[in-house]
Amino acid sequence: MKGWGTNEAMLIKILANRGPIQIDMIRQAYENNIARNLTSDVNSETSFSLQRGLTALTRGPLRQDCFILREATDGFASKESLLIEVLLGRSNADMRSIKLLYQKENQVELEDDLERDVNGNLLELFLLAAQATRAEENEPVNPVAIDQDVNAIFQATRGSADEMTLCTVFTQRSNVQIHAINYAYKAKYAQDLEAVIKRVSYPRPFLPHHADLELGIPPPPLFSCQGCPPLPNPHSYR
């Protein structure tokens, strides 16, 4: 980036093939050796989609999530789709990391910004997710509890939707439990749960990201599914 013009191909080569830890080391070494901010320099030397992509890489995944959250709540109207993308379906460890860094970089609690810019049941959904109290992925699936959740969802989606019940179930259950609920619901009521939720609520806010029902990921052994694809690795900063 020194001198006239920017070697964009070299920036892509260096940044696009590095993991989060390597990116942190590059950013720190750049600031220590050159006394400049890497993200700011990349931002000033590139433009359009390349600028957005490369600056996201310089931040690393955790800082990028915090940047997106701040952008989504900084203005006259929140960008709900971005909040849904970042906040829903995250592990408890990820959510705690997000909240700590968000507060450190913005001198305000994430929940305070959410309460300022979002309202209604969507706010309640985000606040429940931000509590970082989901069941962990290694917790066993209890068939009785799954059946109770299935019945609660069925009752909550009859007539006028009880969205708070949906908020509670989908923010407090693990990905494995959610997929068990999906299969059990379809087996019991012969309906696709994703289609039911889309019909009764704002499009997709209650479908956890990274645990999307439409993926057809099988539940654990107690809810066996022949021929189903394996569960993908969950996104995590760790």
Helices and strands as residue ranges (DSSP letters): H 8-15, H 20-34, H 38-45, H 48-73, H 80-87, H 92-106, H 110-117, H 120-130, H 143-156, H 163-172, H 175-189, H 193-200, G 213-215, G 221-223
